[in-house]
Amino acid sequence: MFLHIGGDYSVAFADILSIHDYEKTVKNAANRDFLEKRRESIIDISDSEPKSIIVTPDKLYISAISTLTLKGRMEKWMK
C-alpha cells in the first residue's frame, strides 16, 4: 500500500518510519539539528504552509497535508 503525501508523491507504508507535525518539530532545537544534518535528503512538496514531515530511511518529505489527514488515509487502507 502507498500513502499519497501531496503533489505527485506517494510513499510505501512499509517505508514510513514516522510522521511528525511540522510546527511542533521545528520548535525543538534537537529536531532542527536533525533536519539540518539531513538537509540533502529533504524533499519539500508543500506548495503552501508545511504541516507534516514524513520520515523514510532515505528521505524526509515536507508536506502541506496534516498529520491527522495522513493518519486517516493510512487507517482507511489498513482496515
mmCIF file of the N, C-alpha and C atoms, coordinates in Angstrom:
data_MODEL
# 
_entry.id   MODEL 
# 
loop_
_atom_site.group_PDB 
_atom_site.id 
_atom_site.type_symbol 
_atom_site.label_atom_id 
_atom_site.label_alt_id 
_atom_site.label_comp_id 
_atom_site.label_asym_id 
_atom_site.label_entity_id 
_atom_site.label_seq_id 
_atom_site.pdbx_PDB_ins_code 
_atom_site.Cartn_x 
_atom_site.Cartn_y 
_atom_site.Cartn_z 
_atom_site.occupancy 
_atom_site.B_iso_or_equiv 
_atom_site.pdbx_formal_charge 
_atom_site.auth_seq_id 
_atom_site.auth_comp_id 
_atom_site.auth_asym_id 
_atom_site.auth_atom_id 
_atom_site.pdbx_PDB_model_num 
ATOM 1   N N  . MET A 1 1  ? 0.829  -1.177 0.000  1.00 0.00 ? 1  MET A N  1 
ATOM 2   C CA . MET A 1 1  ? 0.000  0.000  0.000  1.00 0.00 ? 1  MET A CA 1 
ATOM 3   C C  . MET A 1 1  ? 0.878  1.246  0.000  1.00 0.00 ? 1  MET A C  1 
ATOM 4   N N  . PHE A 1 2  ? 0.331  2.297  -0.581 1.00 0.00 ? 2  PHE A N  1 
ATOM 5   C CA . PHE A 1 2  ? 1.041  3.559  -0.670 1.00 0.00 ? 2  PHE A CA 1 
ATOM 6   C C  . PHE A 1 2  ? 0.209  4.675  -0.066 1.00 0.00 ? 2  PHE A C  1 
ATOM 7   N N  . LEU A 1 3  ? 0.890  5.632  0.528  1.00 0.00 ? 3  LEU A N  1 
ATOM 8   C CA . LEU A 1 3  ? 0.252  6.797  1.123  1.00 0.00 ? 3  LEU A CA 1 
ATOM 9   C C  . LEU A 1 3  ? 0.549  8.005  0.254  1.00 0.00 ? 3  LEU A C  1 
ATOM 10  N N  . HIS A 1 4  ? -0.512 8.658  -0.247 1.00 0.00 ? 4  HIS A N  1 
ATOM 11  C CA . HIS A 1 4  ? -0.337 9.894  -1.010 1.00 0.00 ? 4  HIS A CA 1 
ATOM 12  C C  . HIS A 1 4  ? -0.029 11.006 -0.016 1.00 0.00 ? 4  HIS A C  1 
ATOM 13  N N  . ILE A 1 5  ? 1.123  11.660 -0.178 1.00 0.00 ? 5  ILE A N  1 
ATOM 14  C CA . ILE A 1 5  ? 1.556  12.673 0.790  1.00 0.00 ? 5  ILE A CA 1 
ATOM 15  C C  . ILE A 1 5  ? 1.528  14.090 0.220  1.00 0.00 ? 5  ILE A C  1 
ATOM 16  N N  . GLY A 1 6  ? 1.015  14.230 -0.989 1.00 0.00 ? 6  GLY A N  1 
ATOM 17  C CA . GLY A 1 6  ? 0.893  15.545 -1.601 1.00 0.00 ? 6  GLY A CA 1 
ATOM 18  C C  . GLY A 1 6  ? 1.564  15.589 -2.961 1.00 0.00 ? 6  GLY A C  1 
ATOM 19  N N  . GLY A 1 7  ? 1.100  16.515 -3.791 1.00 0.00 ? 7  GLY A N  1 
ATOM 20  C CA . GLY A 1 7  ? 1.664  16.639 -5.133 1.00 0.00 ? 7  GLY A CA 1 
ATOM 21  C C  . GLY A 1 7  ? 1.581  15.318 -5.865 1.00 0.00 ? 7  GLY A C  1 
ATOM 22  N N  . ASP A 1 8  ? 2.653  14.951 -6.508 1.00 0.00 ? 8  ASP A N  1 
ATOM 23  C CA . ASP A 1 8  ? 2.727  13.680 -7.234 1.00 0.00 ? 8  ASP A CA 1 
ATOM 24  C C  . ASP A 1 8  ? 3.456  12.609 -6.430 1.00 0.00 ? 8  ASP A C  1 
ATOM 25  N N  . TYR A 1 9  ? 3.515  12.781 -5.119 1.00 0.00 ? 9  TYR A N  1 
ATOM 26  C CA . TYR A 1 9  ? 4.307  11.888 -4.274 1.00 0.00 ? 9  TYR A CA 1 
ATOM 27  C C  . TYR A 1 9  ? 3.448  10.917 -3.469 1.00 0.00 ? 9  TYR A C  1 
ATOM 28  N N  . SER A 1 10 ? 3.875  9.675  -3.482 1.00 0.00 ? 10 SER A N  1 
ATOM 29  C CA . SER A 1 10 ? 3.308  8.626  -2.638 1.00 0.00 ? 10 SER A CA 1 
ATOM 30  C C  . SER A 1 10 ? 4.474  7.844  -2.050 1.00 0.00 ? 10 SER A C  1 
ATOM 31  N N  . VAL A 1 11 ? 4.272  7.343  -0.838 1.00 0.00 ? 11 VAL A N  1 
ATOM 32  C CA . VAL A 1 11 ? 5.318  6.589  -0.147 1.00 0.00 ? 11 VAL A CA 1 
ATOM 33  C C  . VAL A 1 11 ? 4.724  5.259  0.305  1.00 0.00 ? 11 VAL A C  1 
ATOM 34  N N  . ALA A 1 12 ? 5.474  4.189  0.136  1.00 0.00 ? 12 ALA A N  1 
ATOM 35  C CA . ALA A 1 12 ? 5.021  2.875  0.591  1.00 0.00 ? 12 ALA A CA 1 
ATOM 36  C C  . ALA A 1 12 ? 4.871  2.883  2.106  1.00 0.00 ? 12 ALA A C  1 
ATOM 37  N N  . PHE A 1 13 ? 3.775  2.315  2.588  1.00 0.00 ? 13 PHE A N  1 
ATOM 38  C CA . PHE A 1 13 ? 3.551  2.233  4.039  1.00 0.00 ? 13 PHE A CA 1 
ATOM 39  C C  . PHE A 1 13 ? 4.782  1.660  4.746  1.00 0.00 ? 13 PHE A C  1 
ATOM 40  N N  . ALA A 1 14 ? 5.365  0.622  4.170  1.00 0.00 ? 14 ALA A N  1 
ATOM 41  C CA . ALA A 1 14 ? 6.493  -0.067 4.799  1.00 0.00 ? 14 ALA A CA 1 
ATOM 42  C C  . ALA A 1 14 ? 7.726  0.823  4.933  1.00 0.00 ? 14 ALA A C  1 
ATOM 43  N N  . ASP A 1 15 ? 7.818  1.865  4.117  1.00 0.00 ? 15 ASP A N  1 
ATOM 44  C CA . ASP A 1 15 ? 8.973  2.765  4.161  1.00 0.00 ? 15 ASP A CA 1 
ATOM 45  C C  . ASP A 1 15 ? 8.818  3.903  5.163  1.00 0.00 ? 15 ASP A C  1 
ATOM 46  N N  . ILE A 1 16 ? 7.621  4.105  5.678  1.00 0.00 ? 16 ILE A N  1 
ATOM 47  C CA . ILE A 1 16 ? 7.382  5.221  6.588  1.00 0.00 ? 16 ILE A CA 1 
ATOM 48  C C  . ILE A 1 16 ? 7.854  4.851  7.991  1.00 0.00 ? 16 ILE A C  1 
ATOM 49  N N  . LEU A 1 17 ? 8.849  5.594  8.462  1.00 0.00 ? 17 LEU A N  1 
ATOM 50  C CA . LEU A 1 17 ? 9.361  5.383  9.817  1.00 0.00 ? 17 LEU A CA 1 
ATOM 51  C C  . LEU A 1 17 ? 8.542  6.173  10.827 1.00 0.00 ? 17 LEU A C  1 
ATOM 52  N N  . SER A 1 18 ? 8.163  7.398  10.455 1.00 0.00 ? 18 SER A N  1 
ATOM 53  C CA . SER A 1 18 ? 7.367  8.238  11.348 1.00 0.00 ? 18 SER A CA 1 
ATOM 54  C C  . SER A 1 18 ? 6.789  9.419  10.580 1.00 0.00 ? 18 SER A C  1 
ATOM 55  N N  . ILE A 1 19 ? 5.753  10.004 11.172 1.00 0.00 ? 19 ILE A N  1 
ATOM 56  C CA . ILE A 1 19 ? 5.130  11.211 10.635 1.00 0.00 ? 19 ILE A CA 1 
ATOM 57  C C  . ILE A 1 19 ? 5.023  12.193 11.793 1.00 0.00 ? 19 ILE A C  1 
ATOM 58  N N  . HIS A 1 20 ? 5.498  13.419 11.560 1.00 0.00 ? 20 HIS A N  1 
ATOM 59  C CA . HIS A 1 20 ? 5.543  14.421 12.624 1.00 0.00 ? 20 HIS A CA 1 
ATOM 60  C C  . HIS A 1 20 ? 4.849  15.708 12.206 1.00 0.00 ? 20 HIS A C  1 
ATOM 61  N N  . ASP A 1 21 ? 4.281  16.395 13.176 1.00 0.00 ? 21 ASP A N  1 
ATOM 62  C CA . ASP A 1 21 ? 3.725  17.722 12.960 1.00 0.00 ? 21 ASP A CA 1 
ATOM 63  C C  . ASP A 1 21 ? 4.887  18.689 12.709 1.00 0.00 ? 21 ASP A C  1 
ATOM 64  N N  . TYR A 1 22 ? 4.826  19.427 11.622 1.00 0.00 ? 22 TYR A N  1 
ATOM 65  C CA . TYR A 1 22 ? 5.924  20.314 11.241 1.00 0.00 ? 22 TYR A CA 1 
ATOM 66  C C  . TYR A 1 22 ? 6.182  21.391 12.289 1.00 0.00 ? 22 TYR A C  1 
ATOM 67  N N  . GLU A 1 23 ? 5.137  22.101 12.693 1.00 0.00 ? 23 GLU A N  1 
ATOM 68  C CA . GLU A 1 23 ? 5.283  23.207 13.657 1.00 0.00 ? 23 GLU A CA 1 
ATOM 69  C C  . GLU A 1 23 ? 5.942  22.744 14.951 1.00 0.00 ? 23 GLU A C  1 
ATOM 70  N N  . LYS A 1 24 ? 5.447  21.653 15.494 1.00 0.00 ? 24 LYS A N  1 
ATOM 71  C CA . LYS A 1 24 ? 5.991  21.143 16.757 1.00 0.00 ? 24 LYS A CA 1 
ATOM 72  C C  . LYS A 1 24 ? 7.430  20.663 16.591 1.00 0.00 ? 24 LYS A C  1 
ATOM 73  N N  . THR A 1 25 ? 7.724  20.088 15.455 1.00 0.00 ? 25 THR A N  1 
ATOM 74  C CA . THR A 1 25 ? 9.055  19.540 15.215 1.00 0.00 ? 25 THR A CA 1 
ATOM 75  C C  . THR A 1 25 ? 10.108 20.633 15.136 1.00 0.00 ? 25 THR A C  1 
ATOM 76  N N  . VAL A 1 26 ? 9.830  21.693 14.390 1.00 0.00 ? 26 VAL A N  1 
ATOM 77  C CA . VAL A 1 26 ? 10.855 22.726 14.191 1.00 0.00 ? 26 VAL A CA 1 
ATOM 78  C C  . VAL A 1 26 ? 11.040 23.632 15.404 1.00 0.00 ? 26 VAL A C  1 
ATOM 79  N N  . LYS A 1 27 ? 10.157 23.538 16.387 1.00 0.00 ? 27 LYS A N  1 
ATOM 80  C CA . LYS A 1 27 ? 10.316 24.335 17.608 1.00 0.00 ? 27 LYS A CA 1 
ATOM 81  C C  . LYS A 1 27 ? 11.423 23.791 18.504 1.00 0.00 ? 27 LYS A C  1 
ATOM 82  N N  . ASN A 1 28 ? 11.747 22.526 18.354 1.00 0.00 ? 28 ASN A N  1 
ATOM 83  C CA . ASN A 1 28 ? 12.731 21.856 19.204 1.00 0.00 ? 28 ASN A CA 1 
ATOM 84  C C  . ASN A 1 28 ? 14.127 21.943 18.577 1.00 0.00 ? 28 ASN A C  1 
ATOM 85  N N  . ALA A 1 29 ? 15.107 22.402 19.352 1.00 0.00 ? 29 ALA A N  1 
ATOM 86  C CA . ALA A 1 29 ? 16.470 22.580 18.843 1.00 0.00 ? 29 ALA A CA 1 
ATOM 87  C C  . ALA A 1 29 ? 17.088 21.272 18.345 1.00 0.00 ? 29 ALA A C  1 
ATOM 88  N N  . ALA A 1 30 ? 16.886 20.185 19.061 1.00 0.00 ? 30 ALA A N  1 
ATOM 89  C CA . ALA A 1 30 ? 17.444 18.889 18.641 1.00 0.00 ? 30 ALA A CA 1 
ATOM 90  C C  . ALA A 1 30 ? 16.842 18.449 17.310 1.00 0.00 ? 30 ALA A C  1 
ATOM 91  N N  . ASN A 1 31 ? 15.554 18.687 17.139 1.00 0.00 ? 31 ASN A N  1 
ATOM 92  C CA . ASN A 1 31 ? 14.906 18.330 15.876 1.00 0.00 ? 31 ASN A CA 1 
ATOM 93  C C  . ASN A 1 31 ? 15.419 19.196 14.731 1.00 0.00 ? 31 ASN A C  1 
ATOM 94  N N  . ARG A 1 32 ? 15.630 20.485 14.992 1.00 0.00 ? 32 ARG A N  1 
ATOM 95  C CA . ARG A 1 32 ? 16.180 21.367 13.963 1.00 0.00 ? 32 ARG A CA 1 
ATOM 96  C C  . ARG A 1 32 ? 17.581 20.901 13.555 1.00 0.00 ? 32 ARG A C  1 
ATOM 97  N N  . ASP A 1 33 ? 18.372 20.468 14.525 1.00 0.00 ? 33 ASP A N  1 
ATOM 98  C CA . ASP A 1 33 ? 19.705 19.927 14.219 1.00 0.00 ? 33 ASP A CA 1 
ATOM 99  C C  . ASP A 1 33 ? 19.599 18.685 13.341 1.00 0.00 ? 33 ASP A C  1 
ATOM 100 N N  . PHE A 1 34 ? 18.656 17.805 13.675 1.00 0.00 ? 34 PHE A N  1 
ATOM 101 C CA . PHE A 1 34 ? 18.425 16.599 12.874 1.00 0.00 ? 34 PHE A CA 1 
ATOM 102 C C  . PHE A 1 34 ? 18.067 16.974 11.433 1.00 0.00 ? 34 PHE A C  1 
ATOM 103 N N  . LEU A 1 35 ? 17.163 17.935 11.275 1.00 0.00 ? 35 LEU A N  1 
ATOM 104 C CA . LEU A 1 35 ? 16.755 18.374 9.938  1.00 0.00 ? 35 LEU A CA 1 
ATOM 105 C C  . LEU A 1 35 ? 17.929 18.994 9.185  1.00 0.00 ? 35 LEU A C  1 
ATOM 106 N N  . GLU A 1 36 ? 18.732 19.760 9.881  1.00 0.00 ? 36 GLU A N  1 
ATOM 107 C CA . GLU A 1 36 ? 19.900 20.382 9.249  1.00 0.00 ? 36 GLU A CA 1 
ATOM 108 C C  . GLU A 1 36 ? 20.887 19.315 8.764  1.00 0.00 ? 36 GLU A C  1 
ATOM 109 N N  . LYS A 1 37 ? 21.105 18.288 9.559  1.00 0.00 ? 37 LYS A N  1 
ATOM 110 C CA . LYS A 1 37 ? 22.027 17.213 9.177  1.00 0.00 ? 37 LYS A CA 1 
ATOM 111 C C  . LYS A 1 37 ? 21.498 16.406 7.992  1.00 0.00 ? 37 LYS A C  1 
ATOM 112 N N  . ARG A 1 38 ? 20.191 16.337 7.867  1.00 0.00 ? 38 ARG A N  1 
ATOM 113 C CA . ARG A 1 38 ? 19.573 15.575 6.767  1.00 0.00 ? 38 ARG A CA 1 
ATOM 114 C C  . ARG A 1 38 ? 19.127 16.483 5.622  1.00 0.00 ? 38 ARG A C  1 
ATOM 115 N N  . ARG A 1 39 ? 19.628 17.714 5.600  1.00 0.00 ? 39 ARG A N  1 
ATOM 116 C CA . ARG A 1 39 ? 19.201 18.726 4.627  1.00 0.00 ? 39 ARG A CA 1 
ATOM 117 C C  . ARG A 1 39 ? 19.215 18.205 3.188  1.00 0.00 ? 39 ARG A C  1 
ATOM 118 N N  . GLU A 1 40 ? 20.236 17.449 2.833  1.00 0.00 ? 40 GLU A N  1 
ATOM 119 C CA . GLU A 1 40 ? 20.372 16.942 1.466  1.00 0.00 ? 40 GLU A CA 1 
ATOM 120 C C  . GLU A 1 40 ? 19.279 15.935 1.098  1.00 0.00 ? 40 GLU A C  1 
ATOM 121 N N  . SER A 1 41 ? 18.662 15.323 2.094  1.00 0.00 ? 41 SER A N  1 
ATOM 122 C CA . SER A 1 41 ? 17.649 14.305 1.813  1.00 0.00 ? 41 SER A CA 1 
ATOM 123 C C  . SER A 1 41 ? 16.219 14.827 1.976  1.00 0.00 ? 41 SER A C  1 
ATOM 124 N N  . ILE A 1 42 ? 16.073 16.135 2.204  1.00 0.00 ? 42 ILE A N  1 
ATOM 125 C CA . ILE A 1 42 ? 14.740 16.719 2.377  1.00 0.00 ? 42 ILE A CA 1 
ATOM 126 C C  . ILE A 1 42 ? 14.125 17.034 1.023  1.00 0.00 ? 42 ILE A C  1 
ATOM 127 N N  . ILE A 1 43 ? 12.882 16.597 0.860  1.00 0.00 ? 43 ILE A N  1 
ATOM 128 C CA . ILE A 1 43 ? 12.102 16.932 -0.329 1.00 0.00 ? 43 ILE A CA 1 
ATOM 129 C C  . ILE A 1 43 ? 10.887 17.714 0.146  1.00 0.00 ? 43 ILE A C  1 
ATOM 130 N N  . ASP A 1 44 ? 10.845 18.988 -0.210 1.00 0.00 ? 44 ASP A N  1 
ATOM 131 C CA . ASP A 1 44 ? 9.742  19.855 0.202  1.00 0.00 ? 44 ASP A CA 1 
ATOM 132 C C  . ASP A 1 44 ? 8.676  19.844 -0.885 1.00 0.00 ? 44 ASP A C  1 
ATOM 133 N N  . ILE A 1 45 ? 7.561  19.181 -0.598 1.00 0.00 ? 45 ILE A N  1 
ATOM 134 C CA . ILE A 1 45 ? 6.467  19.104 -1.565 1.00 0.00 ? 45 ILE A CA 1 
ATOM 135 C C  . ILE A 1 45 ? 5.291  19.968 -1.140 1.00 0.00 ? 45 ILE A C  1 
ATOM 136 N N  . SER A 1 46 ? 5.507  20.809 -0.138 1.00 0.00 ? 46 SER A N  1 
ATOM 137 C CA . SER A 1 46 ? 4.433  21.689 0.328  1.00 0.00 ? 46 SER A CA 1 
ATOM 138 C C  . SER A 1 46 ? 4.418  22.940 -0.544 1.00 0.00 ? 46 SER A C  1 
ATOM 139 N N  . ASP A 1 47 ? 3.357  23.103 -1.306 1.00 0.00 ? 47 ASP A N  1 
ATOM 140 C CA . ASP A 1 47 ? 3.223  24.301 -2.130 1.00 0.00 ? 47 ASP A CA 1 
ATOM 141 C C  . ASP A 1 47 ? 2.791  25.488 -1.291 1.00 0.00 ? 47 ASP A C  1 
ATOM 142 N N  . SER A 1 48 ? 2.336  25.206 -0.100 1.00 0.00 ? 48 SER A N  1 
ATOM 143 C CA . SER A 1 48 ? 1.878  26.259 0.796  1.00 0.00 ? 48 SER A CA 1 
ATOM 144 C C  . SER A 1 48 ? 2.516  26.035 2.162  1.00 0.00 ? 48 SER A C  1 
ATOM 145 N N  . GLU A 1 49 ? 1.771  26.268 3.207  1.00 0.00 ? 49 GLU A N  1 
ATOM 146 C CA . GLU A 1 49 ? 2.282  26.112 4.567  1.00 0.00 ? 49 GLU A CA 1 
ATOM 147 C C  . GLU A 1 49 ? 2.586  24.647 4.881  1.00 0.00 ? 49 GLU A C  1 
ATOM 148 N N  . PRO A 1 50 ? 3.820  24.328 5.289  1.00 0.00 ? 50 PRO A N  1 
ATOM 149 C CA . PRO A 1 50 ? 4.136  22.943 5.655  1.00 0.00 ? 50 PRO A CA 1 
ATOM 150 C C  . PRO A 1 50 ? 3.406  22.532 6.927  1.00 0.00 ? 50 PRO A C  1 
ATOM 151 N N  . LYS A 1 51 ? 2.870  21.308 6.904  1.00 0.00 ? 51 LYS A N  1 
ATOM 152 C CA . LYS A 1 51 ? 2.117  20.818 8.057  1.00 0.00 ? 51 LYS A CA 1 
ATOM 153 C C  . LYS A 1 51 ? 2.666  19.527 8.634  1.00 0.00 ? 51 LYS A C  1 
ATOM 154 N N  . SER A 1 52 ? 3.417  18.770 7.838  1.00 0.00 ? 52 SER A N  1 
ATOM 155 C CA . SER A 1 52 ? 3.922  17.497 8.349  1.00 0.00 ? 52 SER A CA 1 
ATOM 156 C C  . SER A 1 52 ? 5.282  17.170 7.755  1.00 0.00 ? 52 SER A C  1 
ATOM 157 N N  . ILE A 1 53 ? 5.979  16.293 8.465  1.00 0.00 ? 53 ILE A N  1 
ATOM 158 C CA . ILE A 1 53 ? 7.253  15.751 7.994  1.00 0.00 ? 53 ILE A CA 1 
ATOM 159 C C  . ILE A 1 53 ? 7.117  14.235 8.007  1.00 0.00 ? 53 ILE A C  1 
ATOM 160 N N  . ILE A 1 54 ? 7.335  13.631 6.851  1.00 0.00 ? 54 ILE A N  1 
ATOM 161 C CA . ILE A 1 54 ? 7.254  12.181 6.723  1.00 0.00 ? 54 ILE A CA 1 
ATOM 162 C C  . ILE A 1 54 ? 8.692  11.660 6.628  1.00 0.00 ? 54 ILE A C  1 
ATOM 163 N N  . VAL A 1 55 ? 9.064  10.795 7.549  1.00 0.00 ? 55 VAL A N  1 
ATOM 164 C CA . VAL A 1 55 ? 10.437 10.285 7.623  1.00 0.00 ? 55 VAL A CA 1 
ATOM 165 C C  . VAL A 1 55 ? 10.482 8.874  7.044  1.00 0.00 ? 55 VAL A C  1 
ATOM 166 N N  . THR A 1 56 ? 11.375 8.678  6.072  1.00 0.00 ? 56 THR A N  1 
ATOM 167 C CA . THR A 1 56 ? 11.635 7.361  5.497  1.00 0.00 ? 56 THR A CA 1 
ATOM 168 C C  . THR A 1 56 ? 13.131 7.081  5.673  1.00 0.00 ? 56 THR A C  1 
ATOM 169 N N  . PRO A 1 57 ? 13.581 5.873  5.392  1.00 0.00 ? 57 PRO A N  1 
ATOM 170 C CA . PRO A 1 57 ? 15.004 5.574  5.591  1.00 0.00 ? 57 PRO A CA 1 
ATOM 171 C C  . PRO A 1 57 ? 15.960 6.499  4.829  1.00 0.00 ? 57 PRO A C  1 
ATOM 172 N N  . ASP A 1 58 ? 15.554 6.953  3.649  1.00 0.00 ? 58 ASP A N  1 
ATOM 173 C CA . ASP A 1 58 ? 16.485 7.762  2.855  1.00 0.00 ? 58 ASP A CA 1 
ATOM 174 C C  . ASP A 1 58 ? 16.018 9.178  2.539  1.00 0.00 ? 58 ASP A C  1 
ATOM 175 N N  . LYS A 1 59 ? 14.781 9.525  2.863  1.00 0.00 ? 59 LYS A N  1 
ATOM 176 C CA . LYS A 1 59 ? 14.247 10.856 2.556  1.00 0.00 ? 59 LYS A CA 1 
ATOM 177 C C  . LYS A 1 59 ? 13.412 11.392 3.704  1.00 0.00 ? 59 LYS A C  1 
ATOM 178 N N  . LEU A 1 60 ? 13.333 12.723 3.758  1.00 0.00 ? 60 LEU A N  1 
ATOM 179 C CA . LEU A 1 60 ? 12.397 13.426 4.636  1.00 0.00 ? 60 LEU A CA 1 
ATOM 180 C C  . LEU A 1 60 ? 11.510 14.250 3.717  1.00 0.00 ? 60 LEU A C  1 
ATOM 181 N N  . TYR A 1 61 ? 10.224 14.026 3.781  1.00 0.00 ? 61 TYR A N  1 
ATOM 182 C CA . TYR A 1 61 ? 9.284  14.769 2.950  1.00 0.00 ? 61 TYR A CA 1 
ATOM 183 C C  . TYR A 1 61 ? 8.567  15.804 3.803  1.00 0.00 ? 61 TYR A C  1 
ATOM 184 N N  . ILE A 1 62 ? 8.530  17.037 3.332  1.00 0.00 ? 62 ILE A N  1 
ATOM 185 C CA . ILE A 1 62 ? 7.768  18.084 3.998  1.00 0.00 ? 62 ILE A CA 1 
ATOM 186 C C  . ILE A 1 62 ? 6.508  18.284 3.179  1.00 0.00 ? 62 ILE A C  1 
ATOM 187 N N  . SER A 1 63 ? 5.360  18.083 3.820  1.00 0.00 ? 63 SER A N  1 
ATOM 188 C CA . SER A 1 63 ? 4.074  18.070 3.131  1.00 0.00 ? 63 SER A CA 1 
ATOM 189 C C  . SER A 1 63 ? 3.120  19.120 3.695  1.00 0.00 ? 63 SER A C  1 
ATOM 190 N N  . ALA A 1 64 ? 2.226  19.590 2.839  1.00 0.00 ? 64 ALA A N  1 
ATOM 191 C CA . ALA A 1 64 ? 1.178  20.526 3.257  1.00 0.00 ? 64 ALA A CA 1 
ATOM 192 C C  . ALA A 1 64 ? -0.037 19.789 3.810  1.00 0.00 ? 64 ALA A C  1 
ATOM 193 N N  . ILE A 1 65 ? 0.021  18.462 3.842  1.00 0.00 ? 65 ILE A N  1 
ATOM 194 C CA . ILE A 1 65 ? -1.084 17.666 4.368  1.00 0.00 ? 65 ILE A CA 1 
ATOM 195 C C  . ILE A 1 65 ? -0.839 17.416 5.850  1.00 0.00 ? 65 ILE A C  1 
ATOM 196 N N  . SER A 1 66 ? -1.871 17.605 6.652  1.00 0.00 ? 66 SER A N  1 
ATOM 197 C CA . SER A 1 66 ? -1.727 17.475 8.105  1.00 0.00 ? 66 SER A CA 1 
ATOM 198 C C  . SER A 1 66 ? -1.459 16.030 8.522  1.00 0.00 ? 66 SER A C  1 
ATOM 199 N N  . THR A 1 67 ? -0.847 15.894 9.679  1.00 0.00 ? 67 THR A N  1 
ATOM 200 C CA . THR A 1 67 ? -0.579 14.560 10.220 1.00 0.00 ? 67 THR A CA 1 
ATOM 201 C C  . THR A 1 67 ? -1.878 13.794 10.446 1.00 0.00 ? 67 THR A C  1 
ATOM 202 N N  . LEU A 1 68 ? -2.914 14.494 10.865 1.00 0.00 ? 68 LEU A N  1 
ATOM 203 C CA . LEU A 1 68 ? -4.209 13.853 11.113 1.00 0.00 ? 68 LEU A CA 1 
ATOM 204 C C  . LEU A 1 68 ? -4.792 13.277 9.821  1.00 0.00 ? 68 LEU A C  1 
ATOM 205 N N  . THR A 1 69 ? -4.704 14.026 8.737  1.00 0.00 ? 69 THR A N  1 
ATOM 206 C CA . THR A 1 69 ? -5.202 13.546 7.446  1.00 0.00 ? 69 THR A CA 1 
ATOM 207 C C  . THR A 1 69 ? -4.388 12.351 6.961  1.00 0.00 ? 69 THR A C  1 
ATOM 208 N N  . LEU A 1 70 ? -3.077 12.428 7.089  1.00 0.00 ? 70 LEU A N  1 
ATOM 209 C CA . LEU A 1 70 ? -2.223 11.310 6.670  1.00 0.00 ? 70 LEU A CA 1 
ATOM 210 C C  . LEU A 1 70 ? -2.529 10.057 7.484  1.00 0.00 ? 70 LEU A C  1 
ATOM 211 N N  . LYS A 1 71 ? -2.703 10.231 8.787  1.00 0.00 ? 71 LYS A N  1 
ATOM 212 C CA . LYS A 1 71 ? -3.047 9.100  9.651  1.00 0.00 ? 71 LYS A CA 1 
ATOM 213 C C  . LYS A 1 71 ? -4.378 8.490  9.220  1.00 0.00 ? 71 LYS A C  1 
ATOM 214 N N  . GLY A 1 72 ? -5.354 9.338  8.930  1.00 0.00 ? 72 GLY A N  1 
ATOM 215 C CA . GLY A 1 72 ? -6.661 8.854  8.485  1.00 0.00 ? 72 GLY A CA 1 
ATOM 216 C C  . GLY A 1 72 ? -6.568 8.062  7.195  1.00 0.00 ? 72 GLY A C  1 
ATOM 217 N N  . ARG A 1 73 ? -5.752 8.529  6.264  1.00 0.00 ? 73 ARG A N  1 
ATOM 218 C CA . ARG A 1 73 ? -5.569 7.809  4.999  1.00 0.00 ? 73 ARG A CA 1 
ATOM 219 C C  . ARG A 1 73 ? -4.948 6.437  5.240  1.00 0.00 ? 73 ARG A C  1 
ATOM 220 N N  . MET A 1 74 ? -3.975 6.376  6.131  1.00 0.00 ? 74 MET A N  1 
ATOM 221 C CA . MET A 1 74 ? -3.340 5.084  6.429  1.00 0.00 ? 74 MET A CA 1 
ATOM 222 C C  . MET A 1 74 ? -4.329 4.134  7.088  1.00 0.00 ? 74 MET A C  1 
ATOM 223 N N  . GLU A 1 75 ? -5.075 4.642  8.055  1.00 0.00 ? 75 GLU A N  1 
ATOM 224 C CA . GLU A 1 75 ? -6.039 3.795  8.766  1.00 0.00 ? 75 GLU A CA 1 
ATOM 225 C C  . GLU A 1 75 ? -7.115 3.271  7.826  1.00 0.00 ? 75 GLU A C  1 
ATOM 226 N N  . LYS A 1 76 ? -7.521 4.084  6.867  1.00 0.00 ? 76 LYS A N  1 
ATOM 227 C CA . LYS A 1 76 ? -8.546 3.676  5.899  1.00 0.00 ? 76 LYS A CA 1 
ATOM 228 C C  . LYS A 1 76 ? -8.094 2.435  5.127  1.00 0.00 ? 76 LYS A C  1 
ATOM 229 N N  . TRP A 1 77 ? -6.829 2.399  4.730  1.00 0.00 ? 77 TRP A N  1 
ATOM 230 C CA . TRP A 1 77 ? -6.318 1.286  3.935  1.00 0.00 ? 77 TRP A CA 1 
ATOM 231 C C  . TRP A 1 77 ? -5.878 0.090  4.765  1.00 0.00 ? 77 TRP A C  1 
ATOM 232 N N  . MET A 1 78 ? -5.692 0.291  6.059  1.00 0.00 ? 78 MET A N  1 
ATOM 233 C CA . MET A 1 78 ? -5.220 -0.803 6.905  1.00 0.00 ? 78 MET A CA 1 
ATOM 234 C C  . MET A 1 78 ? -6.363 -1.638 7.466  1.00 0.00 ? 78 MET A C  1 
ATOM 235 N N  . LYS A 1 79 ? -7.586 -1.222 7.233  1.00 0.00 ? 79 LYS A N  1 
ATOM 236 C CA . LYS A 1 79 ? -8.747 -1.969 7.745  1.00 0.00 ? 79 LYS A CA 1 
ATOM 237 C C  . LYS A 1 79 ? -8.998 -3.203 6.934  1.00 0.00 ? 79 LYS A C  1 
# 
